[in-house]
Amino acid sequence: MNTKSYILVCIALTLSVSAFSQQGKQKRADTLFNKFSFVKAAKVYRELIQNNYNKDYATRQLADCYSYLRDPKNASRYYKSVVKQEDVPIDYYYKYAQSLRGMKKYKESQTWLQRYKDSGGVVSANDFSKDINFITSIFGAKQQYFLDRVRFNSKYSDFGAFEHGDKVYFASSRDEGVSVKRLYGWNEQPFLDVYVTDVGSKRNVDHTGKVKGDINSIYHDGPVTITKDGKTMYFSRNNFNKDVEVKDKKGLTNMKIYRATLVDGEWTNLEDLPINGDAFSTQHAALNNDDSKLYFASDRPGTKGGSDIWAVDIHHDGSLINLRNVGDVVNTESAEGFPFINNEGVLFFSSDGHTGLGLLDIFATIKGEDSDDIVDVINLGVPVNSNKDDFSFVMNSNGITGYFASNRQGGRGSDDIYAFHREPVLHVEGVITDAINTKPIANSIVTLFDENNQQVAYMETDENGYYQINIDRNKDYKIVGSQTKYIDDYRTFTSKNIQTELTTITANLLLNPVQDVVKLAELNTIYFDFDKHNIREDAALELDKIVSLMLNDYPEMVIRIESHTDSRGKLSYNDKLSIDRANATYEYLISKGIVPERITEHQGFGERRLTNGCEDGQNCEEEEHQLNRRTQFIVVKME
């Protein structure tokens, strides 16, 4: 063999060995990826890219690794290269859009989402493209939640804080202070355990803070929820019980919810619940206010997306009945999890399928006015939600404070627990009422002014005279009610130094009719039988109301009386008949204690002021004629 041939053979062998080595490396990376060891897999895929081996495939896999690790910065960096590849699956347009959203690049995210849709991709009706003005509106909304410091976070993953009594329970992968640490391949952190510390604790929590009993295992344990009586705990755990780990057909160990009871200060008597299964996950337990319903997340058969929120009733003997999916208003084609129910029965949950600010966002449900059916969901906005993952929201029994978790920038570890206090929206409400007949006045104008007499709000009352306006706390206000033919009324009030729990300030307003113009409401109009002037029983009831108003409510009010007839009969006869009716009305009021000086006139106008078109010669029904046989009252003076 000549030298040239030898060199060529050596080169060929070298290339063959090198290719074989890279092929083995890719196989190893894929094995790690399939085992959810994304940290290790990412390292090998980066090496493959550096060696230019199957680079397009390795780049796609590497981007997916960072996506699973909830690292949108690095994910978008590699997805940006992926979407430039020829014949790339269109799902990567969607993945790129999500990673951009996680970096607050909302406009660019919308562009790639639109490209995904234009390429034939199906977008959920609840996708973040639903409301193009969402980002603007959510950042412009009035802030209700304010963050407070939590001192027991670690450099590892901490989440699922749940307060019961004077203790707070949480899940953490810190496992510090032990000689042997078992690492979870997905993110190279120790497995989760359940810890407990005092509410408001300022000290670090180490391995001695783990809950006592049988809750913690060698795999994932937590988060937890506890019944109101403090005797029963529901908690998430890998499908591992009595030292046996169970895997599904894909070789995965799914999650289950277990139930434990408190015996002599330790959690024991673990029970594998019948809602669990080996082939799917059941996790993130939450109880309603009276512990009669258990909510959880699961990807069981019947799930709409990656995981859904489910519920089951808890019978008095502890048995679980009526398993159900909470429905399409909450659940999307994407993932929902971490349910929580507050004292008012509002369901909170996390989702990356509803309109959000980043990856997982926290949402609250809205119920219908006439039923408990969920009709919509709302995003809790900033600062609870961010461009990263925000989840495991709980509210304490006071309805004001609580916790959630996030992997947002600025935290101590990968996931951190954040405490919050809430300042509920405060509003002023009231009813605008006619001062004479106490009827509500619809379509009244309500104007709100601040302490500098600057108008800050304006609205009309509804058909019941009701209004409601959101206001700021710690300010002074004046509210003015007005309506045509009424005198304005106003009240001053303050929202300073009021309890946080208070959400409503009531400010009712009374509008007096404009003097010499306004008639008493139709309620106080009285009617007569045909060709008669005696006071009927129904008329007497109305007159008694006027007497009560004049004697009790408006002792300075002065009125005049106007009586009328229908058009039937001669004009002169009707004039006399209307005067008789005015006299009968006048005498009735005097007999009830109204002094004559408070009735300036009692006149009859015959058929000269008909309220409708029932004139002589017109064919009208008796009911229409009745409307003209009336006596009305005009306010001359109010005070």
Beta strands, then each sheet from edge to edge (+ up, - down):
strand 1: 145-148
strand 2: 158-164
strand 3: 167-172
strand 4: 183-184
strand 5: 189-190
strand 6: 193-198
strand 7: 221-226
strand 8: 232-238
strand 9: 240-241
strand 10: 244-245
strand 11: 255-263
strand 12: 266-272
strand 13: 282-287
strand 14: 293-298
strand 15: 308-314
strand 16: 320-325
strand 17: 336-341
strand 18: 347-351
strand 19: 361-367
strand 20: 374-379
strand 21: 390-395
strand 22: 401-406
strand 23: 416-422
strand 24: 426-434
strand 25: 445-450
strand 26: 455-460
strand 27: 466-471
strand 28: 476-482
strand 29: 486-487
strand 30: 489-494
strand 31: 504-506
strand 32: 509-513
strand 33: 526-527
strand 34: 558-563
strand 35: 599-604
strand 36: 630-637
sheet 1: 1+ 23- 22+ 21-
sheet 2: 2+ 3- 6+
sheet 3: 4+ 5-
sheet 4: 7+ 8- 11+ 12-
sheet 5: 9+ 10-
sheet 6: 13+ 14- 15+ 16-
sheet 7: 17+ 18- 19+ 20-
sheet 8: 27+ 24- 31-
sheet 9: 27+ 24- 32- 29+
sheet 10: 26+ 25- 28+ 30-
sheet 11: 33+ 36- 34+ 35+
end
